């Protein structure tokens, strides 16, 4: 049940709002967008659906994401913005 523990920790420790994903897929689980911001609710969901992935509702969590498939991009971004990767 490691996924359940990780999902609950993302909410509890980082204040993230998570979105369950279909197993081995990047699309949300089920027919409707499920948004979980309670650690117990996340733990219960992932104990019942241990193969689901964990997504993050970026807007609600007030974070942004960059999907960099080119490793050199990290160096370019670091040189431009100084994030210290």
Z-matrix of the N, CA and C atoms (Angstrom, degrees):
N
C 1 1.456
C 2 1.529 1 111.47
N 3 1.325 2 116.44 1 31.41
C 4 1.454 3 120.77 2 -178.78
C 5 1.527 4 111.65 3 -61.86
N 6 1.336 5 117.57 4 -35.72
C 7 1.467 6 120.41 5 180.00
C 8 1.524 7 110.35 6 -62.57
N 9 1.319 8 117.50 7 -40.13
C 10 1.465 9 121.07 8 178.77
C 11 1.525 10 110.81 9 -62.38
N 12 1.331 11 117.17 10 -40.95
C 13 1.463 12 121.12 11 179.42
C 14 1.528 13 111.20 12 -67.78
N 15 1.328 14 116.50 13 -41.56
C 16 1.464 15 120.67 14 179.80
C 17 1.527 16 110.25 15 -65.49
N 18 1.324 17 117.29 16 -45.18
C 19 1.465 18 121.23 17 -179.91
C 20 1.525 19 110.82 18 -59.12
N 21 1.330 20 116.71 19 -45.76
C 22 1.468 21 120.44 20 179.37
C 23 1.526 22 110.77 21 -64.44
N 24 1.327 23 117.47 22 -37.32
C 25 1.470 24 120.96 23 179.97
C 26 1.522 25 111.75 24 -68.27
N 27 1.335 26 117.44 25 -37.99
C 28 1.470 27 120.37 26 177.35
C 29 1.523 28 110.76 27 -56.94
N 30 1.319 29 115.66 28 -39.65
C 31 1.463 30 120.01 29 -179.88
C 32 1.527 31 110.50 30 -75.53
N 33 1.331 32 115.75 31 -50.08
C 34 1.462 33 121.02 32 -174.47
C 35 1.529 34 112.71 33 -67.37
N 36 1.313 35 118.15 34 -46.22
C 37 1.469 36 121.02 35 -173.50
C 38 1.521 37 113.85 36 -87.79
N 39 1.337 38 116.76 37 -31.88
C 40 1.466 39 119.75 38 -174.78
C 41 1.521 40 113.90 39 -112.71
N 42 1.333 41 117.52 40 -6.43
C 43 1.457 42 121.11 41 179.08
C 44 1.516 43 113.92 42 69.65
N 45 1.341 44 116.68 43 25.19
C 46 1.459 45 120.09 44 -178.70
C 47 1.516 46 111.58 45 -83.20
N 48 1.295 47 115.12 46 150.91
C 49 1.458 48 122.46 47 171.65
C 50 1.523 49 105.42 48 -101.89
N 51 1.327 50 117.54 49 121.44
C 52 1.456 51 119.87 50 -174.02
C 53 1.526 52 112.57 51 -104.95
N 54 1.321 53 113.94 52 156.99
C 55 1.459 54 123.10 53 179.55
C 56 1.526 55 107.54 54 -126.87
N 57 1.321 56 118.64 55 115.76
C 58 1.459 57 119.75 56 176.80
C 59 1.533 58 111.01 57 -62.89
N 60 1.327 59 115.41 58 137.62
C 61 1.461 60 121.57 59 179.22
C 62 1.517 61 110.39 60 -110.60
N 63 1.314 62 115.70 61 151.84
C 64 1.459 63 120.51 62 175.84
C 65 1.530 64 109.17 63 -60.06
N 66 1.329 65 117.41 64 147.79
C 67 1.463 66 119.22 65 179.45
C 68 1.532 67 111.78 66 -54.85
N 69 1.329 68 116.04 67 131.18
C 70 1.467 69 124.12 68 177.17
C 71 1.527 70 112.41 69 54.63
N 72 1.327 71 116.15 70 37.01
C 73 1.462 72 122.18 71 -177.05
C 74 1.529 73 107.77 72 -148.22
N 75 1.318 74 116.72 73 160.77
C 76 1.467 75 120.64 74 178.03
C 77 1.520 76 112.23 75 -102.89
N 78 1.343 77 116.69 76 2.65
C 79 1.463 78 119.99 77 179.25
C 80 1.524 79 110.28 78 -87.83
N 81 1.341 80 116.48 79 148.84
C 82 1.463 81 119.82 80 179.06
C 83 1.525 82 112.38 81 -58.73
N 84 1.314 83 115.40 82 148.81
C 85 1.453 84 123.60 83 178.63
C 86 1.525 85 110.03 84 -68.66
N 87 1.325 86 117.49 85 139.35
C 88 1.457 87 122.18 86 175.96
C 89 1.515 88 113.41 87 75.24
N 90 1.307 89 115.89 88 -168.16
C 91 1.468 90 122.18 89 -177.40
C 92 1.524 91 112.99 90 -90.50
N 93 1.307 92 116.91 91 -18.58
C 94 1.462 93 121.41 92 -178.87
C 95 1.517 94 109.87 93 -122.45
N 96 1.306 95 116.84 94 151.14
C 97 1.454 96 123.42 95 177.71
C 98 1.519 97 108.53 96 -66.99
N 99 1.334 98 117.10 97 121.04
C 100 1.459 99 122.33 98 176.92
C 101 1.521 100 107.03 99 -104.18
N 102 1.307 101 116.65 100 123.31
C 103 1.455 102 122.61 101 -178.76
C 104 1.523 103 107.74 102 -116.19
N 105 1.328 104 117.21 103 119.92
C 106 1.462 105 120.72 104 -176.34
C 107 1.529 106 109.65 105 -117.40
N 108 1.329 107 116.09 106 125.22
C 109 1.457 108 120.22 107 178.13
C 110 1.525 109 112.28 108 -126.97
N 111 1.329 110 116.87 109 11.80
C 112 1.459 111 122.25 110 177.50
C 113 1.533 112 108.56 111 -113.53
N 114 1.341 113 118.74 112 124.42
C 115 1.459 114 120.40 113 -177.31
C 116 1.529 115 114.45 114 -57.29
N 117 1.330 116 117.39 115 -39.45
C 118 1.470 117 119.61 116 179.69
C 119 1.524 118 110.82 117 -66.89
N 120 1.319 119 116.66 118 -41.06
C 121 1.463 120 120.32 119 178.16
C 122 1.534 121 110.34 120 -62.08
N 123 1.340 122 116.57 121 -40.69
C 124 1.463 123 120.43 122 178.16
C 125 1.528 124 110.61 123 -63.70
N 126 1.322 125 116.44 124 -45.95
C 127 1.465 126 120.94 125 179.98
C 128 1.528 127 110.34 126 -60.09
N 129 1.322 128 117.01 127 -45.86
C 130 1.468 129 121.11 128 179.06
C 131 1.526 130 111.42 129 -61.78
N 132 1.346 131 116.89 130 -44.21
C 133 1.459 132 120.32 131 -178.95
C 134 1.528 133 110.58 132 -61.85
N 135 1.341 134 117.12 133 -49.30
C 136 1.459 135 120.16 134 -174.94
C 137 1.524 136 113.22 135 -74.83
N 138 1.315 137 118.28 136 -21.55
C 139 1.462 138 119.56 137 171.39
C 140 1.529 139 109.94 138 -69.79
N 141 1.334 140 116.40 139 -33.75
C 142 1.469 141 120.76 140 178.06
C 143 1.533 142 111.94 141 -81.32
N 144 1.336 143 118.11 142 -24.32
C 145 1.471 144 123.35 143 -177.15
C 146 1.537 145 109.44 144 -133.49
N 147 1.329 146 118.50 145 66.41
C 148 1.466 147 121.02 146 -172.25
C 149 1.532 148 115.11 147 -66.68
N 150 1.320 149 118.38 148 -16.24
C 151 1.465 150 120.89 149 -179.22
C 152 1.528 151 113.25 150 -88.67
N 153 1.325 152 116.87 151 -7.46
C 154 1.465 153 119.78 152 179.84
C 155 1.525 154 110.59 153 -72.15
N 156 1.317 155 115.09 154 149.85
C 157 1.452 156 120.72 155 176.37
C 158 1.519 157 111.17 156 -87.97
N 159 1.331 158 115.32 157 173.77
C 160 1.458 159 121.40 158 -179.72
C 161 1.525 160 108.89 159 -115.74
N 162 1.321 161 115.69 160 120.52
C 163 1.450 162 121.96 161 173.49
C 164 1.517 163 108.90 162 -110.75
N 165 1.299 164 116.43 163 167.95
C 166 1.468 165 120.64 164 179.76
C 167 1.525 166 108.87 165 -123.47
N 168 1.317 167 116.39 166 131.32
C 169 1.451 168 121.82 167 172.43
C 170 1.527 169 105.77 168 -77.60
N 171 1.322 170 115.96 169 96.67
C 172 1.457 171 120.94 170 -171.78
C 173 1.525 172 113.11 171 -61.35
N 174 1.320 173 117.41 172 -45.70
C 175 1.463 174 120.61 173 -178.54
C 176 1.517 175 112.45 174 -61.90
N 177 1.315 176 116.14 175 -49.54
C 178 1.461 177 120.33 176 -179.13
C 179 1.532 178 111.43 177 -66.46
N 180 1.342 179 116.30 178 -31.31
C 181 1.460 180 120.96 179 179.71
C 182 1.524 181 112.30 180 -83.05
N 183 1.333 182 116.36 181 -9.70
C 184 1.461 183 123.62 182 179.57
C 185 1.529 184 112.35 183 59.48
N 186 1.343 185 114.59 184 45.28
C 187 1.464 186 121.97 185 175.27
C 188 1.526 187 108.50 186 -132.52
N 189 1.318 188 115.26 187 165.51
C 190 1.464 189 119.36 188 174.49
C 191 1.518 190 108.63 189 -123.88
N 192 1.298 191 115.74 190 166.38
C 193 1.454 192 121.65 191 -176.14
C 194 1.516 193 109.50 192 -137.29
N 195 1.319 194 115.75 193 146.42
C 196 1.461 195 121.27 194 173.32
C 197 1.521 196 107.42 195 -128.51
N 198 1.310 197 116.61 196 122.54
C 199 1.461 198 122.41 197 178.90
C 200 1.523 199 107.34 198 -97.37
N 201 1.323 200 116.45 199 100.81
C 202 1.460 201 121.42 200 -175.20
C 203 1.525 202 109.61 201 -107.33
N 204 1.320 203 115.69 202 106.33
C 205 1.456 204 120.86 203 -179.79
C 206 1.525 205 112.29 204 -88.34
N 207 1.303 206 117.37 205 -6.13
C 208 1.458 207 123.17 206 -178.73
C 209 1.524 208 107.64 207 -113.29
N 210 1.332 209 119.10 208 109.41
C 211 1.473 210 121.13 209 -175.26
C 212 1.532 211 113.95 210 -54.69
N 213 1.307 212 118.02 211 -34.18
C 214 1.458 213 120.92 212 -179.53
C 215 1.536 214 111.23 213 -63.90
N 216 1.334 215 116.73 214 -22.91
C 217 1.464 216 120.66 215 179.52
C 218 1.532 217 111.17 216 -60.67
N 219 1.330 218 117.36 217 -34.73
C 220 1.467 219 119.72 218 177.73
C 221 1.521 220 111.05 219 -59.69
N 222 1.333 221 116.74 220 -41.85
C 223 1.462 222 120.58 221 -179.80
C 224 1.536 223 111.15 222 -67.82
N 225 1.312 224 116.32 223 -38.03
C 226 1.463 225 120.42 224 178.77
C 227 1.533 226 110.49 225 -64.89
N 228 1.320 227 115.99 226 -46.01
C 229 1.464 228 120.36 227 179.81
C 230 1.529 229 110.45 228 -65.26
N 231 1.329 230 116.55 229 -41.16
C 232 1.457 231 120.06 230 178.75
C 233 1.529 232 111.07 231 -62.71
N 234 1.338 233 117.09 232 -42.41
C 235 1.453 234 120.60 233 179.73
C 236 1.532 235 111.34 234 -63.81
N 237 1.348 236 115.64 235 -36.46
C 238 1.465 237 120.31 236 -177.63
C 239 1.535 238 112.95 237 -77.54
N 240 1.330 239 115.59 238 -42.36
C 241 1.464 240 120.01 239 -171.46
C 242 1.524 241 114.65 240 -114.19
N 243 1.328 242 118.07 241 -12.19
C 244 1.457 243 121.56 242 177.67
C 245 1.509 244 115.48 243 66.99
N 246 1.323 245 117.56 244 42.08
C 247 1.472 246 120.26 245 179.30
C 248 1.519 247 112.85 246 -74.90
N 249 1.322 248 118.39 247 -18.50
C 250 1.459 249 121.33 248 177.88
C 251 1.514 250 114.16 249 75.33
N 252 1.320 251 117.56 250 44.97
C 253 1.475 252 121.00 251 179.12
C 254 1.510 253 110.22 252 -67.78
